[in-house]
Amino acid sequence: MTNVQSIPGPSIPSPSIHGEDRAHEADHPTSQVAKFGMEQPLKLDCGVDLAPFQIAYQTYGELNAERSNAILVCHALTGDQHVNNAHPVTGKHGWWDTMVGPGRPLDTNLYFIICSNVIGGCMGSTGPASTNPATGKLWGLDFPIITLPDMVRAQTMLIDRLGIETLFCVVGGSMGGMQALQWTAAYPARVFSTLAIACSTRHSAQNIAFHELGRQAVMADPDWRGGRYFEHDTHPHRGLGVARMAAHITYLSDAALHRKFGRRMQDRELPTFSFDADFQVESYLRYQGSSFVERFDANAYLYLTRAMDYFDIAADHDGVLAKAFTGIKTRFCVVSFTSDWLFPTPESRALVHALNASSARVSFAEIETDRGHDAFLLDVPEFFDISRAFLQSAGKARGLKTAGG
Amino acid sequence: MSLSQQTLPLTGVEPHRTENLRSDHLLVAEMVQRGSKVLDVGCGDGELLQILEGRGIDGRGIELSREGVNRCVAKGLAVVQGDADTDLVNYPDDAFDYVILSQTLQATRQPKVVLENLLRIGHRAIVSFPNFGFWRMRLQLLVGGHMPRTENLPATWYDTPNIHFCTIKDFVQLCDEINVKMERAVALDLYGRPLRLNLPWWFWNMFGEQGVFLLSRGGEGK
């Protein structure tokens, strides 16, 4: 992760240095784009038909002749479609380089990997940072509220467009895992296997509370300007930075923070008796906040956190989670991490119990690590072994060629 | 003692093996019809499930230890972390053709409830357990005056996970009590070899080191 020593530690996250790049990506992404016209609206849960709209996506590997080896990777809250290539705004590595690539668990030599930016995002799929064609202005808060099922419905339209009937696997961590579960609950016949990591079938009260904290931080920033900051050439980087700092704490763990930073000082021996970033952990968080605002749109953050808050699969099935998966043929692998307090293991266990009640074929592993929720993005060999074996076993059942040829 | 050691069957000892497979696993696998759906409760590191999957059987597993589960999942097996005492209730009636409880019954808190659950979830159950009526056990208590320890059950009384030992005779009695039908019963000797079939129960109870039973619900289909 970040080299802490090199961070200067500004007291407030710096203004976006990539603002123009970011704004450009929202309408004209450095990705493939699937455009849907007025005749193909996206029917949103809030009752609005969104049309026209577009989905930006990346693919890796090749679709086989039977069109049976496609894996859809669903990204997390602040992720995007750039799984395995340099990010067009920040230039950093793909966010899941460790998991996706030749010889990796999601092996691009074997599988056709698709990842699309979610609806409501800011990296090229239609969202609040996109231009509303009806007005010629950015959507901002005029953009309709979207839900996890809306995101997945949009993805089904992309998968249709790509001519794929059944996905070999839908994979995701955190909000990506929620999408994978929504895919499986809503379109079971189109999902051969599901790899759901560090996620849940519903957003807990504590998680909604953290999201509310983040949204309030954004909206309290005077630069937010009622959500129309782009018309004032500002960006609520302070508010969004604070939101990211708070959220980032929830992605880690007490043990991981202690191991990485402890109470160590940042480039100094003694306290300055000021509110400067004396501690390394402060400096680290400030860096996380400021680097995030460079690449992410504040309104998109509001919309996507809201979508997660509304997510509750059981609620759509008379409050009984098992009903969502009745008679399901999809093979599941559920993974949780011991130190993840954002989506703790009992959440995964509740899902597994529901799947057991449906006699679904499910594997469930809890992986011991002190790295918290973010473990799914990091180099955790046991997690990779399990993911690889699950996909190999599912691939065998689907008749896919294996790594050995 | 770690979690894994508490639940993996036959701790600390290499049981008798045929072509590198445990003989009691092979015996259990023989009892399962091809093409059926099986739940292995306390599946350890998944050896039996692998044998079953190799025979075209749809196998699932529950295992208490995280290490055991993760080893199974890393083999591509459908195994979840769970406890026989508390998690069987989540499974619906008649979900499996067979539910297997291999060398785990004596470590459950409520063996009777577990046994009832096995035959609720599965049409048949296959249960194996160490026989506490085995002559060596009796001899150790009679002559040695201490709680028995054997190669297959090396734990001392104060650190054993096995809290509900029984003899073959006790088990047969429990099956009668809860109206469970015994379709097949096999006693294995110390080397995992089946004892001859035409021997009387008392002989099995004395010379069987472990018992393996194929069970079904009594009073059905008659």
Contacts between the chains, C-beta under 8 A, distances in Angstrom:
chain1	res1	chain2	res2	distance
A	331	B	78	7.3
A	333	B	73	7.0
A	334	B	80	8.0
A	349	B	81	7.7
A	352	B	80	5.2
A	352	B	82	8.0
A	353	B	87	7.5
A	353	B	90	4.4
A	356	B	80	7.1
A	356	B	87	7.9
A	356	B	90	5.0
A	356	B	91	5.4
A	357	B	90	5.7
A	357	B	91	6.8
A	357	B	92	5.6
A	359	B	91	7.8
A	359	B	92	6.8
A	359	B	95	4.7
A	359	B	96	7.9
A	361	B	58	7.5
A	361	B	60	6.7
A	361	B	78	4.7
A	362	B	60	7.8
A	362	B	78	6.1
A	362	B	80	6.0
A	363	B	72	7.6
A	363	B	73	4.5
A	363	B	77	6.9
A	363	B	78	5.1
A	363	B	79	5.8
A	363	B	80	6.7
A	364	B	69	7.2
A	364	B	73	7.6
A	364	B	79	7.6
A	364	B	80	3.9
A	364	B	81	5.9
A	365	B	66	7.8
A	365	B	69	5.7
A	365	B	70	4.9
A	365	B	73	4.5
A	365	B	81	7.4
A	366	B	66	5.7
A	366	B	69	7.6
A	366	B	70	8.0
A	366	B	81	6.1
A	367	B	70	7.0
A	368	B	66	6.7
A	382	B	70	6.2
A	382	B	74	7.6
A	385	B	74	4.6
A	386	B	70	6.5
A	386	B	73	4.9
A	386	B	74	5.3
A	389	B	73	6.6
A	389	B	74	4.8
A	389	B	75	6.1
A	389	B	76	4.4
A	390	B	73	6.8
A	390	B	76	6.4
A	392	B	76	5.8
A	393	B	76	2.9
A	393	B	77	7.6
A	396	B	76	7.7
